[in-house]
Amino acid sequence: MVGPEQVNAPKPTKEEFESTGEQPKVIALELVLNQSGKVESIVALTEPYPATEALLTKYVSKWEFKPAAMNGEPICVQYILVNRSHPR
């Protein structure tokens, strides 16, 4: 199996993170990537930080990946994204 590879990953700015008013230590999101490498679904895996999760979801939903493959064929996969520190 060959894992997915990010090809386009816009990220929020420091100011956008600060505007949430939240300061989570860790945010983890579970993404489902389809056979085309597009983000199909996003689920928060950590305690609720609604504004930060909404901000990340807005950006992550636009991410694009080279799809994962098995035996040369593209496959759907789960991808865990962990943001370990809140930008300051």
N, C-alpha and C positions, 0 to 999 in steps of 0.2 A: 504494500500500500504506500502511496505517495500522498503526504498531507497537503492541505490547501496552502496557497501562498498569496499573501496580500499583494494586490497590484494597485489599489487605490484606497486610501484610508484617511479622509479628512478628519481633523480633530478639533474639538472646541478650544477656544482661546482661554488664557488665564482669566481674563475679565469675565468671560461667560461662566466659568466655574465659580468665580467669586460672587457673581450675581445670584447664584442659587441660595446663598446664605447658609449652606450646609458644608460640613467639613468631615466627610467620611474618611476613615483610615483606609478602608478597602471596599471596592465595588467589584463584584464579579457578575458577569453576564454570560449566559449560555446562548450561543447562536446556533441556529440550524442553517447550514449552507447547502443550497440545492446543487444539482448536477451542473449548473451553469456557473457556479461560484457566487451567486447572489445570496444575500442574507434573506432567509425565508421567515425566520422568527427570532425573537429576542426575549429571554426570560431572566429577570434579576434573581441571583442566587444568594445575595447577602441581605442584611437587615435593611429595612426600607429607608431610603433617602429619595423621596419622590421627585424632587426638582433635579437632583443630579442624575438620577436614572432617566428622567425624561430628556435631559440634555444629551446624555450619552446615546440614548436610543435614537434621537434625531440624527446624530452623526453616523453611528454605527450602521444604521439601516441603509446608508448610502455606500458603505464599503463594498468593494469588489475583490474577489479572489480568483486566482487560477484554481480551478476545481481540484479537489482530491481525486485520486484515481486508484483503482484496483485492477490489476491485469490490463492496464492501459485504457480502461473504461472509466469515465467520470462517475463519481458516486456522491450521494448526499452524506454529510457528516455533521456531528456536533463539534463546536469549537468553543472553548472556554476563554473568555477575555477577563483578565484581572488587572484592575487599575489600583496599584498599591499605595499611591500617595496622591493627595489632593494638591494640585499646583498652587503655589503661593506667589 
